[in-house]
Amino acid sequence: MDGRSLSDISGVPEPVSRELIVPRSHDLAKRYIHKGQYRLTGEPFIRHPERLEKLASDVLQDTEFKTSARASALVHEGAEDSNIIIFDQQPCLYNFYSQVEEEGKRICYIVDKLTHKKGTIRYIVYMHQIFNLAPSGETRDLDIITLAMKILDRYENTNPRQRIKKDHYREEFREFKGQGREQELIEKYKISEYIRPGKKLTADMLISSVEEKIVRKLLVNAIDNIGPYLPRIEYAYPYLWAAERVLFEDLGESDKRLFYPYAMKEIKEECECNSDIIIKKYRDRFKMEWIGDLGYFRK
C-alpha cells in the first residue's frame, strides 16, 4: 500500500456531513468504481446502482437507516468490481466514510455483508449469511436492510423491462469489423455457442446472440442465486414472493417500521400481472417443467 486514501485515488472528496453521503457515494461509484464499465445490455454499469438506490429510496421508510442504505446501494459492487477494500487497510471504504462515523459504519456493514467473497466461500454459504438475521438491536435492523437490498438487487438484475442497447453494439461491431477483428467480439461476449458454424458475424447476429445470453443470465440469476431461499423467485421475480413473505409475514411489527409497504405492493402487483407470460416463455425456451406446488422450474 502507498498510504493514499480512497479519496486520493478516486478524486472524490470524503463526505463530511450526512447530507453529502449519498451524492459523494454516487460520485465514487460513477467516477471510480464503475468508470468505463458496461453491462451486458450495453448500458453504462452505473445505471444499475443508480436504479438500486432509487428502489431503496422508494421502499425504505424515512428512518435513521435510509441514508446508509441508499449509499450502500450506490457502492455495493465496489469490492467485487473494483477490488475496493472495505475495512482495515488503506485505501478502504471505511476510511472514506470515517468523517460520518456511525453512518459510515452502517454503510460498510451492509456493503461487506452484500459482498460475495469469491474464492473464499461458496455462494450457498454467502446466501445463508444474507438470510441470517441478528436476534435484536441495530445489527438486526442492518441485517434486515441488507436482506432487502439483496432482494432489490435481484429484482433490478432480473427486471424483464431491461432492453439491450442496440446502437451500442452496432457501433462496436462497425469498429471491430473495420479492423478485421470480428472474432474478438465473439470471444469478448463469449457467444460462440450462439453463432452457427460457417456463418460470418453480422451486427444483427451479435445483437441477437447477446440478447439470448442476457435472457439466460436473467434466468440463472433468478433461479440459482435466490431460488433455493425464495421458491417462487423465477416465476414472479424477486419482489413478488419476498415482499409478501420475507419482508412482511416473517417479520415482527417492530421490523416492518423500516419499510414503505405501498411501494412494495405496487411493484409486487406489477410483477404479478406478467407471471403467466414469464412462465410460458421460460418453459418453452428452456424446456423446463413448472412445479406449481413447489413454485419453481425444474429441468
Secondary structure, 3 states (H helix, E strand, C coil): CCCCCHHHHHCCCCCCCHHHHHHHHHHHHHHHHCCCCECCCCCECCHHHHHHHHHHHHHECCCCCHHHHHHHHHHCCHHHHCCCECCCCCCEHHHHCHHHHHHHHHHHHHHHHHCCCCCCCCHHHHHHHHCCCCCCHHHHHHHHHHHHHHHHHHHHHCCCCCCCCHHHHHHHHHHHHHCCCHHHHHHHHCCHHHCCCCCCCCHHHHHHHHHHHHHHHHHHHHHHHCCCCCCCHHHHHHHHHHHHHHHHHCCCHHHHCCECHHHHHHHHHHHHCCHHHHHHHHHHHHCCEEECCCCEEEC
